[in-house]
Amino acid sequence: MEPSQSTKKSGTYDTVIIGAGAAGMTAAIYAARYRMRTKVFGREVGGLLNEAHKVENYPGYSSISGFELMMRFKEHLDHFRVPVSDENVTGAKKDGDLFVITTDKGSYRTRTVIIATGTIRRKLGVPGERELKGKGVHYCATCDAPFYGGKTAAVVGGSDSAAQAALLLSEYADKVYMIYRKARLRAEPITVKHIQDNPKIEVIYTTNVTAIKGASKVEKVVLDTPYKGSYDLPLDGLFIEIGADPANTVAQDLGLAMNEKGEIRIDREAKTSVKGVFAAGDITDTDYKQAVVGAGEGALAAWSAYYCLQDMLNP
């Protein structure tokens, strides 16, 4: 019996996918191919990958913006006529053999769940950050770098995302600083070389931002280590790229096993500690956080959900 036929009359979904980034959309594409009755929730189609200036490590594309790549995913998903709802998921619970997913607009019953909620950007948590957000304090270089033509800006962080933000800013700003708390960048070697070869970018190592100051917009940041004899660094804008934390509220609701970072533990088939619940992408305990890895896990999660469903319907 086809899963979609078994649940159509009852209003119960075969799978609910929470998240619409690379992992969630891939899971939805595969679920559609398996003819599963699927519901996808995603407040932002594409997720954080939309903010990637250039993606140069996804097979098939030597260079593509993160936003464009995610729109290609969405076009593929649209081909299978699987809509993405922007409802905000507020809770999840087990109810007998089913799961109940609650949103700000209603509740939905499903036999399986795929969690692909990704991560939430970290904040610096320093004085002035909240007050000057959107007034020179930014979290998305792809969105806001063009505002800094001919100006001076800085990026806090030393990861790939921070390095990509600095490279993008250098296409507009006259001067770009990278402020990093460690002694060396942890971006991919080829990206580090791009940073080193860029005359507009200067890295300030072993330094933290302790405050952001300005009357009505960012005017300077305060450093915990003097730079050229001063703790004050004049700036027009500050981009914060210091990583992200797992968006694990649904995982907590369902009592899933997680690691010390709050990431969902999965096995090689994207199964979690709760039968019928699967996870994929940056929310999982997979160390290598890449779009191609998340997409692969999304495919595995849908495959595992399909065969789990078969076992439920044909015991």
C-alpha positions as a printed Julia matrix, in Angstrom:
315×3 Matrix{Float64}:
  0.0    0.0     0.0
  1.31   3.49   -0.87
  1.85   5.6     2.27
  0.13   8.57    0.63
 -3.02   6.48    0.08
 -3.0    5.19    3.66
 -3.06   8.64    5.21
 -5.03  10.77    2.79
 -8.42  10.23    4.4
 -7.21  10.52    7.99
 -5.46  13.86    7.49
 -2.28  12.39    8.95
  0.96  13.12    7.13
  3.51  10.46    6.3
  6.28  12.86    7.27
  6.62  16.4     8.5
  9.9   18.11    7.66
 10.91  21.0     9.9
 13.4   23.25    8.14
 13.81  24.36    4.52
 17.55  24.67    4.01
 19.71  22.31    1.97
 18.92  19.35    4.24
 15.2   19.99    4.61
 14.53  20.63    0.94
 16.51  17.58   -0.13
 14.53  15.46    2.34
 11.32  16.88    0.88
 12.41  16.13   -2.7
 13.14  12.51   -1.79
  9.96  12.17    0.25
  7.98  13.37   -2.77
  9.74  10.82   -4.97
  8.71   8.13   -2.46
  5.13   9.44   -2.79
  4.92  10.25    0.89
  2.3   12.74    2.03
  4.64  15.5     3.15
  4.4   18.79    5.01
  7.39  21.17    5.1
  7.8   24.04    7.56
 10.45  26.69    6.93
 10.39  30.31    8.02
 13.17  31.1     5.54
 13.62  28.97    2.44
 17.34  28.36    2.06
 18.21  29.18    5.66
 21.61  30.62    6.52
 23.08  29.44    3.24
 21.2   32.32    1.58
 23.81  34.6     3.14
 26.83  32.84    1.64
 28.52  35.17   -0.83
 30.11  32.38   -2.86
 29.79  28.61   -2.64
 32.7   26.92   -4.42
 32.53  23.43   -2.95
 29.11  22.17   -4.06
 29.43  19.58   -6.86
 28.23  20.84  -10.21
 28.95  24.5    -9.5
 32.48  25.9    -9.59
 31.1   29.09   -8.05
 27.54  30.08   -7.15
 25.98  32.32   -4.52
 24.34  30.56   -1.62
 21.03  32.25   -2.4
 21.09  31.11   -6.03
 21.98  27.56   -5.01
 19.07  27.43   -2.59
 16.7   28.79   -5.24
 17.79  25.9    -7.48
 16.82  23.54   -4.66
 13.47  25.32   -4.34
 12.81  25.02   -8.08
 13.46  21.28   -7.84
 11.09  21.03   -4.88
  8.43  23.03   -6.74
  8.68  20.51   -9.57
  7.2   17.94   -7.17
  4.55  20.44   -6.02
  5.61  20.29   -2.39
  4.82  23.68   -0.8
  6.87  25.14    2.05
  4.79  26.68    4.84
  6.23  29.66    6.73
  4.36  28.7     9.9
  6.49  28.9    13.04
  6.8   25.5    14.74
  6.2   26.05   18.45
  6.13  22.5    19.8
  6.19  18.77   19.13
  5.11  15.71   21.07
  4.57  11.97   20.72
  0.93  10.89   20.73
  0.63   7.12   20.64
  2.02   5.92   17.33
  1.9    9.43   15.88
  3.59  12.79   16.42
  1.8   16.1    16.83
  3.56  19.19   15.47
  2.17  22.49   16.74
  2.64  25.79   14.93
  1.45  29.35   15.42
 -1.48  28.5    13.13
 -2.53  25.0    14.11
 -1.41  21.43   14.76
 -0.54  18.56   12.44
 -0.39  14.81   12.95
  2.31  12.78   11.28
  3.75   9.28   11.38
  7.37  10.41   11.03
  9.33  13.61   11.58
 12.48  14.9     9.91
 14.24  17.7    11.8
 16.44  19.97    9.68
 16.22  23.16   11.72
 19.87  24.14   11.35
 21.39  26.77   13.59
 20.83  30.26   15.0
 23.48  32.96   14.68
 25.41  33.81   17.82
 25.56  37.34   19.19
 28.64  38.99   20.69
 26.71  40.06   23.77
 28.69  43.27   24.25
 27.46  46.78   25.12
 26.11  48.61   22.08
 25.36  45.51   20.0
 21.62  45.49   20.54
 21.27  49.27   20.41
 23.17  49.61   17.13
 21.78  46.54   15.36
 20.85  47.66   11.86
 22.73  50.93   12.45
 26.12  49.59   11.57
 25.91  46.23   13.36
 25.1   43.43   10.92
 24.91  39.64   10.74
 24.61  39.22    6.96
 27.34  40.5     4.66
 25.47  39.34    1.57
 22.55  41.51    2.61
 24.37  44.62    3.79
 27.91  44.79    2.34
 26.82  47.07   -0.55
 26.09  49.84    1.98
 29.8   50.15    2.74
 31.14  51.43   -0.55
 34.19  53.61    0.15
 33.93  53.03    3.9
 35.73  51.08    6.64
 34.19  47.93    8.08
 35.22  44.99   10.22
 34.26  41.34   10.56
 34.4   39.57   13.91
 35.32  35.91   13.55
 37.82  33.6    11.87
 35.73  30.85   10.26
 34.84  30.3     6.61
 31.74  32.45    6.97
 33.78  35.29    8.49
 36.39  35.05    5.77
 33.75  35.02    3.03
 32.12  38.06    4.62
 35.45  39.9     4.65
 36.1   39.05    1.0
 32.66  40.26    0.0
 33.08  43.48    1.99
 36.39  44.13    0.27
 34.5   44.42   -3.02
 32.83  47.56   -1.65
 34.74  48.99    1.33
 38.09  50.76    1.14
 39.33  48.94    4.24
 38.24  45.73    5.94
 39.47  44.4     9.26
 39.03  40.87   10.53
 39.06  40.75   14.33
 39.69  37.26   15.64
 40.3   35.97   19.14
 42.79  33.28   18.1
 46.27  33.39   16.55
 45.28  31.94   13.18
 42.19  31.79   10.99
 40.27  28.51   10.84
 38.8   29.0     7.38
 39.64  26.62    4.54
 43.26  27.04    3.35
 42.25  28.38   -0.07
 40.02  30.99    1.59
 42.81  32.01    3.96
 45.06  32.54    0.95
 42.43  34.79   -0.65
 42.39  36.82    2.58
 46.19  37.07    2.7
 46.38  38.12   -0.94
 43.73  40.84   -0.6
 45.39  44.25    0.02
 42.2   45.7     1.48
 41.92  43.13    4.29
 43.92  43.23    7.52
 43.57  40.58   10.23
 43.85  41.59   13.87
 44.65  38.39   15.78
 44.23  37.41   19.46
 41.8   40.27   19.99
 38.17  40.58   21.1
 35.6   43.33   20.68
 34.42  44.4    24.14
 32.03  47.21   23.17
 30.46  48.9    20.15
 30.06  52.66   20.31
 28.28  55.38   18.4
 25.64  58.04   18.96
 23.14  56.98   16.29
 25.29  54.58   14.25
 28.51  52.62   14.66
 31.5   54.9    15.03
 34.06  52.61   16.65
 34.62  49.39   18.57
 36.6   48.89   21.74
 39.25  46.13   21.71
 40.69  44.18   24.62
 44.18  44.4    23.08
 45.59  47.67   21.75
 45.9   47.97   17.98
 48.58  50.45   16.88
 48.64  51.88   20.38
 44.88  52.33   20.84
 42.02  50.26   22.22
 39.58  52.15   19.97
 39.18  51.13   16.33
 37.18  53.63   14.2
 34.65  51.89   11.94
 31.59  52.58    9.84
 30.21  49.06   10.22
 30.7   45.78   12.07
 29.7   42.34   10.76
 29.43  39.59   13.39
 30.35  36.11   12.14
 31.14  34.08   15.26
 29.27  30.9    14.54
 25.86  29.59   15.45
 24.05  27.41   17.99
 21.77  24.44   17.2
 18.09  25.3    16.79
 17.1   22.34   18.94
 13.79  23.31   20.58
 11.85  20.59   18.71
 14.54  18.05   19.58
 14.16  18.95   23.24
 10.37  18.64   23.04
 10.71  15.11   21.65
 13.39  14.08   24.15
 16.04  13.27   21.55
 19.56  12.35   22.59
 21.96  15.25   21.97
 25.67  15.85   22.41
 27.3   18.42   24.69
 26.85  21.1    22.01
 23.11  20.52   21.84
 23.3   18.82   18.43
 21.04  15.84   17.69
 22.83  12.5    17.7
 22.16  10.49   14.54
 23.44   7.24   13.1
 24.55   6.56    9.54
 20.91   6.35    8.44
 19.96   9.73    9.98
 17.99   7.99   12.74
 17.7    9.65   16.14
 17.17   8.05   19.55
 13.36   8.16   19.06
 11.78   5.8    16.55
 10.13   7.67   13.72
 12.23  10.81   14.17
 15.14  11.59   11.85
 17.49  14.55   11.55
 19.74  16.07    8.93
 22.04  19.02    8.35
 23.7   21.43   10.74
 21.39  20.47   13.63
 23.05  17.03   13.8
 26.27  15.91   15.49
 28.01  15.46   12.13
 31.25  17.41   12.45
 31.56  18.64    8.87
 28.94  21.37    8.41
 28.6   21.73    4.65
 25.65  22.06    2.26
 26.62  18.9     0.42
 26.73  16.94    3.7
 23.36  18.31    4.82
 21.8   17.44    1.47
 23.14  13.89    1.73
 21.75  13.53    5.24
 18.41  14.89    4.04
 18.24  12.17    1.39
 19.12   9.53    3.99
 16.52  10.88    6.42
 13.75  10.64    3.81
 14.85   7.14    2.82
 14.87   6.02    6.46
 11.49   7.67    7.12
 10.02   5.86    4.12
 11.14   2.43    5.29
 10.11   3.2     8.85
  6.68   4.05    7.48
  6.55   0.76    5.58
  7.23  -1.12    8.81
  4.44   0.78   10.57
  1.88   0.13    7.86
  2.91  -3.45    7.13
  3.92  -4.96   10.49
